[in-house]
Amino acid sequence: MSSRANLQRLQALEKEMDAAAADFDFEKAAALRDEIARLKGEADGIFGRAPPGQIGLGTDQPVREPPKNWVKPKKPDFLIGANKKKR
């Protein structure tokens, strides 16, 4: 099928899915949603388990490290008078 035919088929399926959802036929709408995802190549992302390393907060992100010889700056101490403006 050509890309134009695929696009028209996807648009027709999306309209049919919207109509099924408006008629409260959620089983048909879900089946159409899965078919649309399959045609788009996204079928693996709808249901299923996350790949290893994708579960949890930031587990798939690289660990950031500060540059060599970097020193954390001192926090100002607001309880002493050295940080206050002179009156």
Backbone as numpy.savetxt, mean C-alpha at the origin, in Angstrom:
# Nx Ny Nz CAx CAy CAz Cx Cy Cz
-5.69 -11.25 -28.07 -6.53 -10.07 -28.07 -5.65 -8.83 -28.07
-6.13 -7.80 -28.72 -5.38 -6.56 -28.75 -5.55 -5.80 -27.43
-4.72 -4.82 -27.22 -4.80 -4.05 -25.98 -6.11 -3.27 -25.91
-6.61 -2.83 -27.06 -7.89 -2.11 -27.07 -9.03 -3.05 -26.67
-9.00 -4.28 -27.17 -10.04 -5.26 -26.81 -9.95 -5.61 -25.32
-8.71 -5.72 -24.81 -8.54 -6.00 -23.38 -9.09 -4.86 -22.54
-8.81 -3.63 -22.96 -9.30 -2.47 -22.22 -10.82 -2.42 -22.23
-11.42 -2.68 -23.37 -12.89 -2.68 -23.46 -13.48 -3.79 -22.60
-12.83 -4.95 -22.59 -13.32 -6.06 -21.74 -13.22 -5.69 -20.27
-12.12 -5.07 -19.88 -11.96 -4.66 -18.48 -13.00 -3.63 -18.09
-13.26 -2.67 -18.98 -14.25 -1.65 -18.68 -15.64 -2.26 -18.56
-15.96 -3.22 -19.44 -17.27 -3.88 -19.38 -17.39 -4.68 -18.08
-16.31 -5.36 -17.68 -16.36 -6.13 -16.44 -16.49 -5.20 -15.23
-15.82 -4.05 -15.25 -15.94 -3.10 -14.14 -17.35 -2.55 -14.03
-17.99 -2.25 -15.17 -19.38 -1.77 -15.14 -20.30 -2.86 -14.60
-20.06 -4.10 -15.05 -20.88 -5.22 -14.58 -20.68 -5.44 -13.08
-19.43 -5.27 -12.60 -19.14 -5.44 -11.18 -19.84 -4.34 -10.38
-19.81 -3.10 -10.87 -20.48 -2.01 -10.17 -22.00 -2.23 -10.12
-22.55 -2.74 -11.23 -23.99 -3.01 -11.26 -24.35 -4.12 -10.28
-23.51 -5.16 -10.20 -23.77 -6.26 -9.27 -23.68 -5.77 -7.82
-22.74 -4.91 -7.53 -22.62 -4.37 -6.18 -23.80 -3.47 -5.84
-24.28 -2.71 -6.82 -25.44 -1.84 -6.59 -26.69 -2.66 -6.34
-26.76 -3.86 -6.94 -27.90 -4.75 -6.72 -27.71 -5.66 -5.51
-26.66 -5.41 -4.73 -26.33 -6.18 -3.53 -26.04 -7.65 -3.83
-25.54 -7.92 -5.02 -25.11 -9.28 -5.39 -23.59 -9.31 -5.23
-23.17 -9.41 -3.96 -21.76 -9.26 -3.65 -20.92 -10.47 -4.09
-21.53 -11.63 -4.17 -20.79 -12.81 -4.63 -20.39 -12.63 -6.10
-21.33 -12.15 -6.90 -21.03 -11.92 -8.31 -20.01 -10.79 -8.46
-20.16 -9.74 -7.65 -19.22 -8.61 -7.70 -17.81 -9.07 -7.32
-17.70 -9.94 -6.32 -16.39 -10.44 -5.91 -15.77 -11.31 -7.00
-16.59 -12.13 -7.64 -16.08 -12.97 -8.73 -15.60 -12.10 -9.89
-16.34 -11.05 -10.19 -15.92 -10.14 -11.26 -14.65 -9.38 -10.88
-14.54 -9.00 -9.61 -13.34 -8.33 -9.14 -12.11 -9.23 -9.30
-12.29 -10.51 -8.96 -11.19 -11.47 -9.11 -10.82 -11.66 -10.58
-11.82 -11.68 -11.44 -11.57 -11.83 -12.88 -10.83 -10.61 -13.43
-11.22 -9.43 -12.98 -10.54 -8.20 -13.41 -9.09 -8.22 -12.95
-8.87 -8.62 -11.71 -7.50 -8.69 -11.19 -6.68 -9.72 -11.95
-7.29 -10.84 -12.31 -6.58 -11.87 -13.06 -6.17 -11.34 -14.44
-7.09 -10.61 -15.08 -6.78 -10.06 -16.40 -5.69 -8.98 -16.32
-5.67 -8.24 -15.23 -4.65 -7.21 -15.06 -3.32 -7.79 -14.60
-3.33 -9.06 -14.18 -2.11 -9.67 -13.69 -1.86 -9.42 -12.22
-2.89 -9.03 -11.49 -2.77 -8.73 -10.07 -3.44 -9.78 -9.21
-3.72 -10.93 -9.74 -4.52 -11.93 -9.02 -3.83 -12.43 -7.76
-2.51 -12.44 -7.73 -1.82 -12.96 -6.56 -1.96 -12.03 -5.37
-2.18 -10.73 -5.61 -2.24 -9.77 -4.52 -3.58 -9.67 -3.83
-4.63 -10.28 -4.36 -5.95 -10.14 -3.75 -6.05 -11.01 -2.50
-5.85 -12.28 -2.66 -5.93 -13.20 -1.54 -4.61 -13.92 -1.43
-4.35 -14.43 -0.29 -3.12 -15.18 -0.11 -2.30 -14.55 1.00
-1.19 -15.15 1.22 -0.33 -14.72 2.30 0.71 -13.74 1.78
1.12 -12.88 2.66 2.18 -11.94 2.31 3.50 -12.70 2.19
4.36 -12.32 1.28 5.65 -12.99 1.17 6.48 -12.77 2.42
7.43 -13.64 2.70 8.26 -13.46 3.90 8.96 -12.11 3.87
9.03 -11.49 5.02 9.64 -10.18 5.11 8.66 -9.04 4.92
7.44 -9.33 4.53 6.44 -8.29 4.32 5.54 -8.14 5.54
5.65 -9.05 6.50 4.78 -9.01 7.66 5.48 -8.24 8.77
4.77 -7.37 9.44 5.35 -6.60 10.54 5.70 -5.20 10.09
6.13 -4.44 11.04 6.44 -3.04 10.76 7.88 -2.90 10.29
8.06 -2.50 9.06 9.37 -2.18 8.55 10.30 -3.35 8.33
9.79 -4.56 8.31 10.70 -5.70 8.16 11.24 -5.83 6.75
10.59 -5.21 5.79 11.08 -5.30 4.42 11.91 -4.08 4.03
12.13 -3.18 4.99 12.89 -1.97 4.72 14.35 -2.16 5.11
15.27 -1.60 4.35 16.67 -1.71 4.74 16.93 -0.92 6.02
17.88 -1.36 6.79 18.22 -0.68 8.03 19.07 0.54 7.70
18.68 1.67 8.23 19.42 2.89 7.99 20.46 3.05 9.09
21.65 3.42 8.70 22.73 3.66 9.65 23.26 5.06 9.44
23.66 5.72 10.52 24.24 7.06 10.36 25.62 6.96 9.72
26.11 8.05 9.15 27.44 8.04 8.54 28.52 7.79 9.60
29.68 7.34 9.15 30.79 7.11 10.08 31.17 8.42 10.75
31.60 8.30 12.00 32.05 9.43 12.81 30.93 10.44 13.10
29.68 10.05 12.94 28.56 10.93 13.24 28.30 10.89 14.73
28.11 12.03 15.33 27.85 12.12 16.76 26.47 12.72 16.94
25.69 12.09 17.77 24.34 12.57 18.03 24.42 13.90 18.77
23.70 14.94 18.30 23.79 16.24 18.97 23.15 16.20 20.35
23.63 17.09 21.22 23.08 17.17 22.57 21.69 17.79 22.52
20.81 17.29 23.33 19.49 17.89 23.45 19.59 19.07 24.41
18.88 20.13 24.11 18.92 21.26 25.05 18.16 20.91 26.33
18.66 21.39 27.44 18.02 21.16 28.73 17.20 22.40 29.07
15.92 22.29 28.98 15.05 23.44 29.19 14.81 23.75 30.67
15.33 22.91 31.55 15.13 23.13 32.98 16.20 24.02 33.59
17.24 24.30 32.87 18.27 25.19 33.38 18.15 26.53 32.69
18.72 27.56 33.31 18.55 28.92 32.81 19.44 29.26 31.63
20.34 28.39 31.23 21.26 28.74 30.16 20.55 28.86 28.82
19.42 28.24 28.66 18.70 28.26 27.39 17.67 29.37 27.32
17.43 30.07 28.46 16.42 31.11 28.50 17.00 32.44 28.02
16.13 33.26 27.48 16.56 34.60 27.08 16.73 35.45 28.33
17.71 36.31 28.29 17.91 37.23 29.41 16.89 38.36 29.32
16.39 38.75 30.46 15.36 39.81 30.49 15.96 41.15 30.61
